[in-house]
Amino acid sequence: MRSAFTPTADTSYDELFEQVKSTPLLILDDLSLTGATPWAKEKLEQLLNHRFNIRMPTVITTDVPLEKLEERVRMKLTDPDLCQVIIVEERLQPSLELLRSQDQERLRKMTFNNFDHKRLNLLPEQRQNLEQVFRIALNFAQSPQGWLVLQGVNGCGKTHLAAAIANYQRQAGKSVTFVIVPELLDHLRSAFSPESKVSYDELFEKVKKAPLLILDDFGEQTTTAWVQEKLYQLINYRYNAQLPTVITTCFALEEIESRISSRMADPSLSLVFNIIAPDYRSDLKASRTAKFSEKIRRQSHRG
């Protein structure tokens, strides 16, 4: 449009603007008013206003949240009588974007279908406990409400169940954010860096207000005053807003700061389940030992 003002332009400015403004179907890709000049803003508003008033078919794509657009533009794009707003997200990626690639791949493979809740070498009460938490996690995945806190030793299955909830929700097209707490804190610290592509406030707000948030390895982080304050702000916001949350920890509640643990233990919102099954790696070790012993026995028999 600016080039239409030059003497060598094939089309005049008025002709070009009228052509775009009145085309039967207009697709505006990558709409953004950030950093636009007053002239550019005025032209875009004239274009949108014209098509809005006469209800002309228009498709708009933007990576700018609607709430960050100027009010005159936002009111048109959110008019329920004319506009349909669709938030497009990748189904598998968004909730894992704060994780290292190896963690992303590992967590995507954790589903309810491959969770072994009938493990070998378990005592009857341990197997019953594992089957019970499996049903609880599956019910939560089907209808996320309140908080689910999974306690247990490393390797007992709590992270697998938390990831299975996330994968179940994503397969249903729902938004879910999965973060490993120590890595989240590292990301928040790095967001203060001038080279950071995302601001601290933007990152913290995204996690804090996630429709469904899964906090893995809660309590593994260093307990500095800064860490305690950030975790309290996160937990307190979600507690007050009653947002669905899953927390895994290998710590007892009394080992977690009281301001946080009191909210995690509130029976009106949260279900705390202690998984008593041991580290599943002990099953693998026992299985390998049994296979090795059987191999030695057969070799001795043949000898």
C-alpha positions as CSV (number, residue, x, y, z in Angstrom):
1,M,0.0,0.0,0.0
2,R,2.9,2.4,0.7
3,S,4.5,1.5,-2.6
4,A,1.2,2.5,-4.4
5,F,2.1,6.1,-3.7
6,T,5.3,5.9,-5.9
7,P,5.2,7.3,-9.4
8,T,6.1,3.9,-10.9
9,A,3.2,2.0,-9.2
10,D,1.0,0.0,-11.5
11,T,-2.1,0.5,-9.3
12,S,-3.1,3.6,-7.4
13,Y,-3.4,3.6,-3.6
14,D,-7.2,4.1,-3.8
15,E,-7.6,1.2,-6.3
16,L,-5.5,-1.2,-4.3
17,F,-7.2,-0.4,-1.0
18,E,-10.7,-0.6,-2.5
19,Q,-9.8,-4.0,-4.0
20,V,-8.6,-5.4,-0.7
21,K,-11.4,-3.8,1.3
22,S,-14.2,-5.2,-1.0
23,T,-12.8,-8.6,-2.0
24,P,-15.5,-11.3,-1.6
25,L,-13.3,-13.3,0.8
26,L,-10.3,-11.7,2.5
27,I,-7.7,-13.6,4.4
28,L,-5.4,-11.5,6.6
29,D,-2.4,-13.5,7.7
30,D,-0.2,-12.6,10.7
31,L,-2.3,-9.6,11.9
32,S,-0.4,-7.6,14.5
33,L,-0.5,-3.9,15.4
34,T,2.6,-4.2,17.6
35,G,5.1,-1.6,16.5
36,A,2.8,-0.4,13.7
37,T,2.9,3.3,12.7
38,P,-0.2,5.5,13.3
39,W,-0.8,5.4,9.6
40,A,-0.7,1.6,9.4
41,K,-3.0,1.3,12.4
42,E,-5.5,3.6,10.8
43,K,-5.5,1.7,7.5
44,L,-6.0,-1.6,9.2
45,E,-8.8,-0.3,11.4
46,Q,-10.5,1.2,8.3
47,L,-10.2,-2.2,6.5
48,L,-11.6,-4.2,9.5
49,N,-14.3,-1.6,10.2
50,H,-15.6,-1.7,6.6
51,R,-15.8,-5.5,6.5
52,F,-17.3,-5.7,10.0
53,N,-20.1,-3.3,9.2
54,I,-21.2,-5.0,6.0
55,R,-20.5,-8.5,7.4
56,M,-18.0,-9.6,4.7
57,P,-16.4,-13.1,5.0
58,T,-12.9,-12.7,6.5
59,V,-10.3,-15.0,8.0
60,I,-7.7,-13.6,10.3
61,T,-4.6,-15.3,11.8
62,T,-2.5,-13.8,14.6
63,D,-0.1,-14.9,17.2
64,V,-1.1,-12.0,19.4
65,P,-3.5,-12.8,22.2
66,L,-6.8,-11.0,21.6
67,E,-6.7,-9.3,25.0
68,K,-3.5,-7.6,23.9
69,L,-5.0,-6.0,20.8
70,E,-6.3,-2.5,20.9
71,E,-9.9,-2.3,22.1
72,R,-11.5,-1.1,18.9
73,V,-10.0,-4.0,17.0
74,R,-10.6,-6.5,19.8
75,M,-14.3,-5.7,20.1
76,K,-14.8,-6.5,16.4
77,L,-12.8,-9.7,16.5
78,T,-14.7,-11.0,19.6
79,D,-18.2,-10.0,18.5
80,P,-20.2,-13.3,19.1
81,D,-22.8,-12.5,16.4
82,L,-20.2,-12.3,13.7
83,C,-16.9,-13.8,14.7
84,Q,-15.7,-17.3,15.7
85,V,-12.4,-17.4,17.6
86,I,-10.4,-20.6,17.4
87,I,-7.2,-21.1,19.4
88,V,-5.0,-23.4,17.4
89,E,-2.5,-25.5,19.3
90,E,-0.4,-28.5,18.7
91,R,-1.9,-31.4,20.6
92,L,1.3,-33.0,21.8
93,Q,3.7,-30.1,22.1
94,P,2.4,-27.1,24.0
95,S,2.4,-28.7,27.5
96,L,5.9,-30.0,27.1
97,E,7.6,-26.9,25.7
98,L,9.4,-26.2,29.0
99,L,10.9,-29.7,29.0
100,R,14.1,-31.0,27.5
101,S,13.6,-33.0,24.3
102,Q,14.5,-36.3,26.0
103,D,12.0,-35.7,28.7
104,Q,9.3,-34.8,26.1
105,E,9.9,-38.1,24.3
106,R,9.8,-40.1,27.5
107,L,6.6,-38.5,28.8
108,R,4.7,-38.9,25.6
109,K,5.2,-42.7,25.9
110,M,3.6,-42.8,29.4
111,T,-0.1,-43.8,29.0
112,F,-2.7,-45.6,31.0
113,N,-2.5,-48.5,28.6
114,N,1.1,-49.2,29.3
115,F,1.0,-48.5,33.1
116,D,1.6,-51.9,34.9
117,H,-0.6,-51.8,37.9
118,K,-0.3,-55.5,38.5
119,R,3.5,-55.6,38.9
120,L,5.4,-58.7,39.8
121,N,7.0,-59.1,43.3
122,L,4.4,-56.8,45.0
123,L,2.7,-57.6,48.3
124,P,-1.1,-57.9,48.0
125,E,-1.7,-54.6,49.7
126,Q,0.9,-52.9,47.5
127,R,-0.8,-54.2,44.3
128,Q,-4.2,-53.2,45.6
129,N,-2.8,-49.7,46.4
130,L,-1.4,-49.4,42.9
131,E,-4.7,-50.6,41.2
132,Q,-6.6,-48.0,43.3
133,V,-4.4,-45.1,42.3
134,F,-4.6,-46.2,38.7
135,R,-8.4,-45.9,38.8
136,I,-8.2,-42.6,40.6
137,A,-5.8,-41.1,38.0
138,L,-8.0,-42.4,35.1
139,N,-11.1,-40.9,36.6
140,F,-9.3,-37.6,37.1
141,A,-8.1,-37.7,33.5
142,Q,-11.7,-38.2,32.3
143,S,-13.0,-35.3,34.3
144,P,-10.3,-33.1,35.8
145,Q,-11.7,-31.4,38.9
146,G,-9.9,-30.3,42.0
147,W,-6.4,-31.4,42.9
148,L,-4.7,-34.8,42.8
149,V,-1.5,-35.1,44.9
150,L,0.5,-38.3,44.3
151,Q,3.1,-39.2,46.9
152,G,5.6,-42.0,46.9
153,V,9.2,-43.0,46.4
154,N,11.1,-42.4,43.2
155,G,10.0,-45.0,40.6
156,C,6.7,-46.0,42.2
157,G,4.7,-44.8,39.2
158,K,3.5,-41.3,40.1
159,T,5.1,-39.5,37.2
160,H,3.8,-42.1,34.8
161,L,0.3,-41.6,36.0
162,A,0.7,-37.8,35.9
163,A,2.0,-38.0,32.3
164,A,-0.9,-40.4,31.4
165,I,-3.4,-37.8,32.6
166,A,-1.7,-35.2,30.4
167,N,-1.6,-37.5,27.3
168,Y,-5.3,-38.5,27.9
169,Q,-6.3,-34.9,28.0
170,R,-4.3,-33.9,24.9
171,Q,-5.7,-36.7,22.9
172,A,-9.1,-35.3,23.7
173,G,-8.0,-31.9,22.3
174,K,-7.7,-30.3,25.7
175,S,-5.1,-27.8,26.9
176,V,-2.7,-29.1,29.6
177,T,0.6,-27.9,30.9
178,F,3.1,-30.4,32.3
179,V,6.2,-29.1,34.0
180,I,9.0,-30.6,36.1
181,V,9.2,-28.2,39.0
182,P,13.1,-27.8,39.2
183,E,13.2,-27.2,35.5
184,L,10.3,-24.6,35.7
185,L,12.3,-22.7,38.3
186,D,15.4,-22.8,36.1
187,H,13.3,-21.4,33.2
188,L,11.9,-18.6,35.5
189,R,15.4,-17.6,36.5
190,S,16.6,-17.6,32.9
191,A,13.7,-15.4,31.9
192,F,15.4,-12.5,33.7
193,S,18.2,-12.7,31.1
194,P,18.3,-10.1,28.4
195,E,18.6,-12.8,25.8
196,S,15.4,-14.6,26.9
197,K,12.8,-14.9,24.2
198,V,10.0,-14.8,26.8
199,S,9.5,-12.5,29.7
200,Y,9.4,-13.7,33.3
201,D,5.9,-12.4,33.8
202,E,4.6,-14.0,30.6
203,L,6.1,-17.4,31.5
204,F,4.9,-17.4,35.1
205,E,1.4,-16.2,34.1
206,K,1.1,-19.0,31.5
207,V,1.9,-21.7,34.1
208,K,-0.1,-20.1,36.9
209,K,-3.3,-19.8,34.8
210,A,-3.0,-23.1,32.8
211,P,-6.5,-24.8,32.5
212,L,-4.9,-28.0,33.8
213,L,-1.4,-27.9,35.4
214,I,0.7,-30.9,36.3
215,L,3.6,-30.2,38.6
216,D,6.1,-33.1,38.6
217,D,8.8,-33.6,41.3
218,F,7.5,-31.0,43.6
219,G,9.9,-30.5,46.5
220,E,13.0,-31.6,44.6
221,Q,14.1,-28.0,44.3
222,T,16.5,-26.1,46.5
223,T,14.4,-24.4,49.2
224,T,15.7,-20.8,49.0
225,A,13.4,-17.9,50.0
226,W,12.9,-17.0,46.3
227,V,11.9,-20.5,45.4
228,Q,9.5,-20.8,48.3
229,E,7.9,-17.5,47.4
230,K,7.4,-18.4,43.7
231,L,6.0,-21.8,44.6
232,Y,3.6,-20.3,47.1
233,Q,2.4,-17.7,44.6
234,L,1.8,-20.5,42.1
235,I,0.0,-22.8,44.5
236,N,-2.0,-20.0,46.2
237,Y,-3.3,-18.7,42.9
238,R,-4.5,-22.1,41.7
239,Y,-5.9,-22.8,45.1
240,N,-8.0,-19.6,45.2
241,A,-9.1,-20.1,41.6
242,Q,-9.8,-23.8,42.2
243,L,-8.0,-24.7,39.0
244,P,-7.4,-28.5,38.3
245,T,-3.9,-29.4,39.3
246,V,-1.9,-32.6,39.6
247,I,1.2,-32.7,41.9
248,T,3.7,-35.5,42.3
249,T,6.2,-35.5,45.2
250,C,8.4,-37.9,47.0
251,F,8.1,-35.8,50.2
252,A,5.6,-36.1,53.0
253,L,3.3,-33.1,53.4
254,E,4.9,-32.2,56.7
255,E,8.2,-31.9,54.9
256,I,6.8,-29.2,52.6
257,E,6.4,-25.6,53.7
258,S,3.2,-25.2,55.7
259,R,1.6,-22.4,53.6
260,I,1.8,-24.8,50.6
261,S,1.1,-28.1,52.3
262,S,-2.0,-26.8,54.0
263,R,-3.5,-26.0,50.6
264,M,-2.4,-29.3,49.1
265,A,-4.1,-31.2,52.0
266,D,-7.4,-29.3,52.0
267,P,-9.9,-32.1,51.7
268,S,-12.5,-29.8,50.1
269,L,-10.3,-29.4,47.0
270,S,-7.5,-32.0,47.1
271,L,-7.2,-35.8,47.1
272,V,-3.8,-36.9,48.5
273,F,-2.8,-40.4,47.7
274,N,0.3,-42.2,49.0
275,I,1.6,-44.8,46.6
276,I,3.2,-47.5,48.7
277,A,4.6,-49.6,45.9
278,P,8.4,-49.7,45.8
279,D,10.6,-48.5,43.0
280,Y,9.6,-50.4,39.8
281,R,13.3,-50.8,39.0
282,S,13.5,-53.4,41.8
283,D,11.0,-55.5,39.7
284,L,13.3,-55.2,36.7
285,K,16.3,-56.1,38.7
286,A,14.5,-59.1,40.2
287,S,13.3,-60.2,36.8
288,R,16.9,-60.0,35.3
289,T,18.2,-61.9,38.4
290,A,15.6,-64.6,37.9
291,K,16.4,-64.9,34.2
292,F,20.1,-65.1,34.9
293,S,19.6,-67.7,37.6
294,E,17.5,-69.8,35.2
295,K,20.1,-69.5,32.5
296,I,22.9,-70.7,34.9
297,R,20.6,-73.5,36.1
298,R,20.0,-74.7,32.5
299,Q,23.7,-74.5,31.7
300,S,24.5,-76.5,34.8
301,H,21.9,-79.1,33.9
302,R,23.3,-79.5,30.4
303,G,26.8,-79.8,31.8
